Amino acid sequence: MPTYSFLPFLQNIPIGTRILTGTLVLFSLLHQVLSQLDANGAALSLAYDGIPETKNGDAYGTAMASPYLVLLPGKSFWFPWTFLTAGWVETNIIQFVISVVALPAAAKYLERVWGPRELIRFCIIVIVASNIIAFGLSWIEYIVIGHPEIFLYGPPIQGQTALQTGFLVAFTQLIPEHQVQIFGKLRIRVKNLPGIYLLVSNVLTIVLGQNPYIIIQFGFFVSWVYLRFFKLSENGEFRGDRSETFAFVNWFPPLVRGPLGKVANLVFALAVRFKVVESWDSTVSASSGAAYQMLPGPGGARAEAERRRALALRALDARLASAPTSSPAAQAAAVPLLEDADATAVDPVVAESIGAAEIKSEPKAFKEGGAAAKE
């Protein structure tokens, strides 16, 4: 009888992805253990003094059983670490299965482009910032409306939905035109997936209640802000993604982009004034010598092309490293193939990242960029 080993499969998963997936499984199981220990509401009764009951006399037993891991606005003042741990706890078996499949698939790709440190940093920022916003919103609603059993001690804020939205935003930045196939027939471009997920969030929030689905909205906003303004560029020369295609207004229909762009520019100007973000018009790319405007136009196209080339080459190198080859000669032939390939026969990963039109117009620059990346 043949034997199967899980070790080769595990070795193909990058270290950062393994850490994140292990954290999700660990905290989800720990939450279930703590919930079972307090199933009768007695073992941890001191932690729940003063928690009001709902109309059905139920104080959301599953949530109450572990305020040490999930975010409960009425109690999280005393458990500040839950702003981080809540993003790694799934209380529903269906949500757990979805997360344990989606997290490694998305994180594995991003880790090969960003590296493990940037991947883990991105996950922590999206989860913590989204939970802080949701926590503040719950308290504002309680102060204005009341009903602590809903806003302070209702369903907990937990799960990977905010991070999943952040991953979709990151994919939109890297491979916006790539198409994914759903249910074997439906094909959707990556750049449309965040909007669909936000629509699902709105429906679930209206039908099932605010928590935990509202954090999908916050995960989208936080991830876009981080990638747009704060993430360090590949060459370390500036922060953020200055391409016009990743501007905030492009997430909305053309009808509202004009008024929304004016508001976005005003908010950006205030953020620059209070030194929350850097001013793009005073930042110059050393490689291109082009200054960036508040909402970058054609002046930043060259630097954006350089960035996308670097990302494409890294993704291509990762694919070549992970794909098995028939012989050592095939591996040795991979590098000359990159340098001698015609501009019209570019790898699909490269074409998705930098655009087919740009490749055709600058074949020489593409080769020089590839050589520089290898050095």
Secondary structure, 3 states (H helix, E strand, C coil): CCCCCCHHHHHCCCHHHHHHHHHHHHHHHHHHHHHHHCCCCCCCHHHHCCCCCCCCCCCCHHHHCCCCCCECCCCCCCCCCHHHHHHHCCCCHHHHHHHHHHHHHHHHHHHHHHCHHHHHHHHHHHHHHHHHHHHHHHHHHHHHHCCHHHHCCCCCECCCHHHHHHHHHHHHHHCCCCEEEECCCEEEEHHHHHHHHHHHHHHHHHHHCCCCCCHHHHHHHHHHHHHHHHCECCCCCCECCCCHHHCHHHHCCHHHHHHHHHHHHHHHHHHHHCCCCCCHHHCECCCCCCECCCCCCHHHHHHHHHHHHHHHHHHHHHHHHHCCCCCHHHHHCHHHHHHHCCCCCCCHHHHHHHCHHHHHHCHHHHHHHHHHHHC
